[in-house]
C-alpha cells in the first residue's frame, strides 16, 4: 500500500467502518481488461457484506469471469481526514 498511514489492519476498526456506512464501490475488470466500477448500497450483517445484484449484467459477468473476485471501496467514511492528504 502506497500510503501506509491509511492502512487499517485492526479487525475491530474494519468492522466499525463497515457498520458506519452503507455506500461502497465494487471494482471489477471487464472482458477487455479495463476497470469497471459500480456504486452500490450495501448492508453489513453478522460479518458479511450484502448487496443487490440483478441475475445478469456486466457487474455479475465480471465477477464470475474473474472467479468472483473484485475490490471493495467504501464511501462516506468518518475519520478519513488522515488519508485525505
C-alpha positions as a printed NumPy array, in Angstrom:
array([[  0.   ,   0.   ,   0.   ],
       [  1.413,   3.368,  -1.052],
       [  0.049,   5.375,   1.881],
       [  0.921,   3.174,   4.835],
       [ -0.605,   5.708,   7.265],
       [ -4.022,   4.897,   5.721],
       [ -3.754,   1.121,   6.068],
       [ -6.209,  -0.434,   8.504],
       [ -5.169,  -3.777,   9.98 ],
       [ -7.282,  -3.91 ,  13.138],
       [-10.32 ,  -6.192,  12.545],
       [-12.436,  -4.251,  15.053],
       [-11.727,  -0.991,  13.209],
       [-12.687,  -2.668,   9.921],
       [-16.   ,  -3.762,  11.446],
       [-16.609,  -0.263,  12.82 ],
       [-16.001,   1.267,   9.399],
       [-18.245,  -1.243,   7.601],
       [-21.012,  -0.6  ,  10.135],
       [-20.69 ,   3.194,   9.782],
       [-21.662,   3.493,   6.115],
       [-23.908,   1.842,   3.536],
       [-22.382,   3.092,   0.286],
       [-19.496,   1.392,  -1.457],
       [-17.963,   0.818,  -4.849],
       [-17.237,  -2.566,  -6.357],
       [-14.319,  -2.587,  -8.785],
       [-14.143,  -5.422, -11.315],
       [-12.408,  -5.932, -14.654],
       [-14.303,  -6.021, -17.961],
       [-13.566,  -8.524, -20.775],
       [-11.043,  -6.138, -22.377],
       [ -9.136,  -5.734, -19.111],
       [-10.463,  -2.28 , -18.196],
       [-11.7  ,  -1.357, -14.715],
       [-15.461,  -1.35 , -14.202],
       [-16.612,   0.387, -11.021],
       [-20.171,   0.068,  -9.754],
       [-21.54 ,   2.244,  -6.923],
       [-23.56 ,   0.092,  -4.528],
       [-25.672,   0.369,  -1.43 ],
       [-24.859,  -2.481,   0.925],
       [-25.651,  -3.957,   4.312],
       [-23.013,  -5.289,   6.7  ],
       [-24.619,  -8.001,   8.836],
       [-23.002, -10.66 ,  11.033],
       [-19.607, -10.303,   9.363],
       [-20.839, -10.343,   5.766],
       [-21.385,  -7.635,   3.16 ],
       [-24.626,  -7.977,   1.189],
       [-25.562,  -6.031,  -1.926],
       [-28.283,  -6.323,  -4.538],
       [-27.386,  -7.782,  -7.897],
       [-29.539,  -8.441, -10.943],
       [-29.488, -12.045, -12.205],
       [-27.484, -10.886, -15.237],
       [-25.378,  -7.911, -16.239],
       [-21.828,  -6.633, -16.585],
       [-21.091,  -6.481, -12.833],
       [-22.076, -10.117, -12.323],
       [-20.394, -11.246, -15.564],
       [-17.133,  -9.608, -14.469],
       [-17.272, -11.248, -11.04 ],
       [-17.96 , -14.703, -12.489],
       [-15.265, -14.394, -15.156],
       [-12.642, -13.409, -12.541],
       [-13.524, -16.189, -10.081],
       [-15.875, -13.984,  -8.026],
       [-13.066, -11.545,  -7.243],
       [-13.355,  -7.796,  -7.082],
       [-12.192,  -4.923,  -4.914],
       [-14.425,  -3.13 ,  -2.457],
       [-14.174,   0.601,  -1.709],
       [-16.259,   2.475,   0.852],
       [-17.744,   5.965,   0.655],
       [-18.922,   8.456,   3.276],
       [-16.375,   7.311,   5.852],
       [-15.991,   9.04 ,   9.157],
       [-12.463,   9.818,  10.388],
       [-10.989,   9.624,   6.898],
       [ -9.181,  13.003,   7.202],
       [ -5.794,  11.417,   7.908],
       [ -5.861,   9.786,   4.472],
       [ -7.08 ,  12.828,   2.552],
       [ -3.507,  14.058,   2.008]])
